[in-house]
Amino acid sequence: MSHVITGIVQRRKVGSPTRKAVLLFMAGCASDDGTGVWTSKANMADDLEMGRRTVQVCIDDLIAAGLISEVGQKPCRNGFTVEYRLNIDAILRLEPTRAGAAPVQDVHMTRAGAAPQDVQELHINLTGTIHEPRKEPLVVPQGKKPRRRPEVPLPPDWVPSEKNLSDAAERQFSAMETEHEADRFRNHHTAKGSLFRDWDAAWRTWLGNARKFSGGRMAFQASPGRHGQGSSIASIVARRRIDGTV
């Protein structure tokens, strides 16, 4: 017998003494989550001292109101019994019998079907409010994020490295085209004060744009290098190798 469900039903207006008697009878047979009401209408009528037709009408009205639901049947010696479930949420939404009545007690109910390792409880106040236990947000420890390289300007003495020359060759730039684009790349970003984390990637982007905007045809006259009149990239790279800077 569930004193919890019975106490809730006692303090709710069902709209009819006979319907309330039937609902109280079911509440007394139910488990604390509102399930397990196995009964026959004949037995219910005998216990409540009502006619079977009256019991049937009350049950139909309670089902129509959403207060109970039929979930199964099983045969018995006198025919069959029916299992009903009491819809606790719907019952709690009914008008209290005494407006402003203080709660009699706080009770705990366990959700039906919850696994033993994952039981959730409902805190039910008999004034009619269901309080879900507050769930704290799951905090997942975060690892340290890798530090990003800072954005830096192009070195004032920049000339293409061997990797930069290789990237240009892969894109089928000739030596003269590479020298021309290197001068334009250096002059543009130096004048603009550009900042990049990866200047090698910026160079590859530059080469791709140079091909795209020229339609695949490179027409130019190589400008003098900033390291001196007639200084070619090859000579600058060779000189830096000797200096040990490449």
Backbone torsions as a table, in degrees:
resi	resn	phi	psi	omega
1	MET	NA	136.8	-178.7
2	SER	-103.2	105.3	175.6
3	HIS	-69.9	-26.9	-179.5
4	VAL	-64.2	-54.6	-178.3
5	ILE	-65.0	-40.0	179.8
6	THR	-60.3	-42.5	179.2
7	GLY	-63.4	-37.0	178.3
8	ILE	-66.3	-46.4	-177.8
9	VAL	-64.9	-37.9	-178.6
10	GLN	-58.6	-32.0	-174.1
11	ARG	-101.7	24.1	177.2
12	ARG	-125.9	144.5	176.8
13	LYS	-86.1	117.5	-178.8
14	VAL	-95.3	-20.7	176.4
15	GLY	100.9	-4.7	-179.1
16	SER	-160.8	133.2	178.5
17	PRO	-60.1	-39.3	-178.7
18	THR	-70.5	-41.5	177.9
19	ARG	-63.2	-39.3	-180.0
20	LYS	-66.5	-36.9	178.0
21	ALA	-62.3	-43.0	178.7
22	VAL	-64.6	-42.9	-179.3
23	LEU	-66.4	-38.7	176.4
24	LEU	-64.7	-39.1	177.6
25	PHE	-59.3	-46.2	179.5
26	MET	-65.5	-39.9	179.4
27	ALA	-61.7	-36.4	178.7
28	GLY	-68.5	-23.7	179.4
29	CYS	-92.0	-13.7	-171.8
30	ALA	-82.5	158.8	169.8
31	SER	-80.7	176.4	-173.5
32	ASP	-67.3	-15.4	177.4
33	ASP	-99.2	7.7	174.8
34	GLY	90.5	4.9	-177.5
35	THR	-103.8	176.3	171.4
36	GLY	79.8	27.0	178.7
37	VAL	-91.7	83.3	177.2
38	TRP	-92.9	117.9	-179.8
39	THR	-158.1	156.3	173.2
40	SER	-102.8	148.3	-179.7
41	LYS	-64.2	-30.4	179.4
42	ALA	-66.1	-46.2	179.4
43	ASN	-64.7	-40.3	179.8
44	MET	-63.0	-43.0	179.6
45	ALA	-62.7	-41.2	178.7
46	ASP	-64.2	-45.7	-177.2
47	ASP	-67.2	-34.9	-178.3
48	LEU	-90.4	-3.9	-178.7
49	GLU	57.8	45.4	178.0
50	MET	-122.1	164.7	171.9
51	GLY	-75.1	151.3	-179.4
52	ARG	-63.2	-35.9	178.5
53	ARG	-63.5	-39.9	178.9
54	THR	-63.4	-43.1	178.0
55	VAL	-61.4	-43.7	-179.2
56	GLN	-62.1	-43.4	179.5
57	VAL	-62.9	-42.7	179.0
58	CYS	-61.9	-42.8	179.5
59	ILE	-64.0	-43.1	178.8
60	ASP	-61.1	-40.6	179.2
61	ASP	-66.2	-40.2	179.5
62	LEU	-66.5	-37.4	176.8
63	ILE	-66.9	-43.5	-180.0
64	ALA	-62.6	-33.0	179.2
65	ALA	-80.4	-5.7	179.5
66	GLY	79.2	12.9	-177.9
67	LEU	-83.7	-27.8	175.2
68	ILE	-137.2	163.7	175.2
69	SER	-144.5	146.7	178.6
70	GLU	-88.5	127.6	-175.3
71	VAL	-117.8	-9.3	179.5
72	GLY	176.3	169.2	178.4
73	GLN	-137.8	155.5	172.6
74	LYS	-148.2	144.9	-177.9
75	PRO	-70.1	152.2	174.6
76	CYS	-143.1	-177.4	-173.9
77	ARG	-64.7	-33.0	-177.4
78	ASN	-99.9	17.2	-178.4
79	GLY	131.9	-100.8	176.4
80	PHE	-155.2	156.5	174.6
81	THR	-111.7	157.2	-177.2
82	VAL	-117.4	139.1	174.5
83	GLU	-97.8	130.1	178.0
84	TYR	-117.8	152.4	173.1
85	ARG	-117.2	131.7	174.7
86	LEU	-84.3	127.6	-179.4
87	ASN	-87.6	93.6	-171.5
88	ILE	-60.8	-41.2	-178.9
89	ASP	-59.3	-43.0	-179.3
90	ALA	-67.3	-38.9	179.7
91	ILE	-65.0	-40.1	-179.5
92	LEU	-66.7	-22.8	179.2
93	ARG	-81.4	-8.6	177.5
94	LEU	-66.6	155.6	179.6
95	GLU	-66.5	133.8	177.3
96	PRO	-63.8	152.9	179.0
97	THR	-70.5	-30.1	-179.9
98	ARG	-127.9	110.7	-178.9
99	ALA	-62.3	131.7	177.2
100	GLY	76.9	8.8	-179.8
101	ALA	-65.3	138.9	-179.6
102	ALA	-70.7	147.8	178.1
103	PRO	-62.8	140.2	179.7
104	VAL	-75.6	-41.0	-178.2
105	GLN	-167.1	164.5	170.0
106	ASP	-100.7	136.4	-178.8
107	VAL	-125.9	160.6	178.5
108	HIS	-114.5	135.4	176.4
109	MET	-129.1	146.9	179.8
110	THR	-105.1	134.5	178.8
111	ARG	-61.7	135.9	177.9
112	ALA	-66.9	139.2	175.7
113	GLY	86.0	-2.2	-179.5
114	ALA	-72.7	138.6	178.4
115	ALA	-68.8	149.1	-178.3
116	PRO	-55.2	-34.1	-177.9
117	GLN	-83.3	-2.7	-177.3
118	ASP	-139.0	49.8	-177.3
119	VAL	-76.3	132.2	175.3
120	GLN	-112.4	135.1	-179.3
121	GLU	-108.2	145.6	171.9
122	LEU	-106.9	131.2	173.5
123	HIS	-95.2	110.8	-174.9
124	ILE	-107.2	119.6	174.8
125	ASN	-94.9	133.7	-172.6
126	LEU	-71.0	0.2	169.6
127	THR	-76.8	-13.5	173.9
128	GLY	118.1	10.3	-177.0
129	THR	-109.5	135.0	175.2
130	ILE	-101.1	125.4	179.7
131	HIS	-109.6	115.1	174.7
132	GLU	-76.2	139.3	174.6
133	PRO	-61.3	136.4	-177.4
134	ARG	-68.8	130.5	-178.9
135	LYS	-101.2	120.8	177.1
136	GLU	-74.9	141.5	179.5
137	PRO	-63.5	140.4	178.5
138	LEU	-72.0	123.2	-178.9
139	VAL	-100.9	116.4	178.9
140	VAL	-100.0	119.0	-179.1
141	PRO	-61.2	133.0	-179.0
142	GLN	-101.5	135.1	174.9
143	GLY	-73.2	162.6	179.5
144	LYS	-65.9	131.5	177.3
145	LYS	-74.9	137.8	178.6
146	PRO	-63.6	139.7	180.0
147	ARG	-70.7	132.9	178.4
148	ARG	-82.3	146.6	177.1
149	ARG	-64.8	142.7	179.3
150	PRO	-72.7	154.4	173.9
151	GLU	-76.8	132.3	-176.7
152	VAL	-131.0	154.9	176.9
153	PRO	-76.0	165.0	176.3
154	LEU	-69.2	131.2	178.4
155	PRO	-55.6	138.2	-176.6
156	PRO	-61.8	-25.0	-179.5
157	ASP	-104.1	28.7	-175.2
158	TRP	-65.4	133.0	166.4
159	VAL	-135.9	155.9	-177.9
160	PRO	-58.5	134.0	173.5
161	SER	-78.2	175.7	177.5
162	GLU	-60.3	-37.1	177.4
163	LYS	-64.7	-41.2	178.8
164	ASN	-63.9	-41.8	178.3
165	LEU	-64.2	-38.9	179.1
166	SER	-65.1	-40.2	177.4
167	ASP	-61.9	-39.3	179.3
168	ALA	-67.8	-41.1	-179.8
169	ALA	-64.5	-38.0	178.2
170	GLU	-62.3	-27.8	179.1
171	ARG	-94.1	12.6	174.3
172	GLN	63.5	39.0	170.3
173	PHE	-87.6	134.3	174.3
174	SER	-74.7	172.5	179.8
175	ALA	-62.1	-41.1	-179.6
176	MET	-68.3	-40.3	178.0
177	GLU	-64.4	-40.5	179.3
178	THR	-63.1	-43.1	180.0
179	GLU	-63.5	-42.2	-179.9
180	HIS	-62.7	-46.7	-178.5
181	GLU	-69.0	-32.7	177.3
182	ALA	-64.0	-42.5	177.6
183	ASP	-62.9	-44.3	179.3
184	ARG	-63.9	-41.6	179.2
185	PHE	-60.6	-48.2	-178.5
186	ARG	-65.5	-46.7	-177.6
187	ASN	-64.7	-41.5	-178.2
188	HIS	-63.1	-51.1	-174.0
189	HIS	-75.9	-28.5	175.8
190	THR	-68.7	-43.8	-179.9
191	ALA	-67.3	-36.1	-177.1
192	LYS	-81.1	-19.1	-176.9
193	GLY	71.0	35.8	-176.6
194	SER	-64.5	149.5	176.4
195	LEU	-125.6	129.3	178.1
196	PHE	-137.7	152.2	172.1
197	ARG	-81.6	-29.6	-175.8
198	ASP	-134.2	99.2	-178.0
199	TRP	-74.7	-25.0	175.1
200	ASP	-64.0	-40.6	177.6
201	ALA	-67.0	-38.0	177.8
202	ALA	-62.8	-37.4	178.4
203	TRP	-65.2	-43.4	179.2
204	ARG	-63.4	-39.3	176.1
205	THR	-62.3	-42.0	178.8
206	TRP	-59.5	-45.6	-179.6
207	LEU	-62.3	-42.4	179.3
208	GLY	-62.8	-40.9	178.6
209	ASN	-68.1	-36.3	-179.8
210	ALA	-61.3	-42.4	178.0
211	ARG	-66.6	-44.0	-175.2
212	LYS	-65.2	-45.4	-174.9
213	PHE	-77.2	-19.0	178.0
214	SER	-91.9	-3.0	-178.2
215	GLY	67.8	23.7	178.7
216	GLY	87.6	-5.7	-179.7
217	ARG	-112.6	125.4	-178.5
218	MET	-104.9	109.9	177.9
219	ALA	-118.3	118.0	-176.1
220	PHE	-165.4	171.8	170.4
221	GLN	-125.9	120.0	-174.6
222	ALA	-59.4	131.4	178.3
223	SER	-86.3	156.0	179.1
224	PRO	-61.9	142.0	179.2
225	GLY	-70.7	154.5	-178.3
226	ARG	-74.1	-7.3	177.9
227	HIS	-93.1	10.1	178.2
228	GLY	134.3	152.2	-179.6
229	GLN	-59.4	125.7	175.2
230	GLY	81.4	4.1	179.3
231	SER	-71.6	122.3	177.9
232	SER	-94.3	160.3	178.6
233	ILE	-60.2	-42.0	-178.5
234	ALA	-58.9	-42.8	-178.9
235	SER	-69.1	-36.2	179.2
236	ILE	-66.6	-43.5	178.9
237	VAL	-62.6	-42.1	179.6
238	ALA	-62.3	-42.3	-179.3
239	ARG	-65.1	-37.6	179.9
240	ARG	-70.2	-31.9	174.7
241	ARG	-61.9	-42.9	-180.0
242	ILE	-63.3	-37.9	-179.8
243	ASP	-76.0	-10.9	-179.1
244	GLY	79.5	20.5	-178.5
245	THR	-100.5	-3.3	178.2
246	VAL	-118.0	NA	NA
